[in-house]
Amino acid sequence: MTRDGLVLTGFDGPAPYAGAWNRLPPPFSIAGVRCDASGVVPETDEIAVGEAKTADDLATEHSYRQLRVFGGLVDKRSGALCRLYIAVPRSAVYELDRALIATGLIGARHVIRLHIPDVLLEESTHVARQPSARVPAPPNRWH
């Protein structure tokens, strides 16, 4: 997010590699879900949100709800969809594809996918740690 010119305004830490971001206040909640990070572009006041997911966490009702809510945020001033950064382990790219298909966000230009080395997003690092019902994978129609 910071590489794209955003200044982090909230971070749901602590995370081992977050440094000073761990001292930020928690990001905002909307429609009953909280993002892992929030940021703003100072020059334009554009808002963006960030989420980090493990492979196991991607196929849950909670994650689907987060993706729908954050993927549908609209800037009231410009009418543009807010950017959604989603970080997943490289080994979970296909699970992310399925989650984005299920939530209607696959191929959305405002969704920025970050495929992170698995070691940086292991369960020991900061990602959602709440029990959630797993969502069955959509049927494979490509047989």
DACORTA-V797822 format. One line per field, one symbol per residue. phi: phi as a letter, one per 40 degrees, with the letter a starting at -180 (. if undefined). psi: psi as a letter, one per 20 degrees, with the letter a starting at -180 (. if undefined). burial: 1 if it has 24 or more other ideal C-beta (glycine too) atoms within 12 Angstrom, else 0. A space follows every 50 residues. Layout:
phi = ???
psi = ???
burial = ???
This chain:
phi = .cccgcbcbaacccbdbcfcccccccccbafgbbccabaacdcbgcbbbb bbbcdccccbdccccdcccccbcbccccgccccbcbbbcdcbdcccdccc ccbgbcgccccbcbccddccbcdcccadbbcacccccccccbc
psi = ghhjjqppiqpmaqqhjichhiiqrqrqqpkjqprhqqrqohhijpqqqq qpqrghihlqhgggggggghijppohghjqpqqopppqqhijghhggggh ghjjipjphioopooqphhikrhirorplqpqpqpqqqqojj.
burial = 10000111111110100000100100110000111111110000011111 11111111110111111111101000000001111111100100111111 1110100001111111000110001111000000000000000
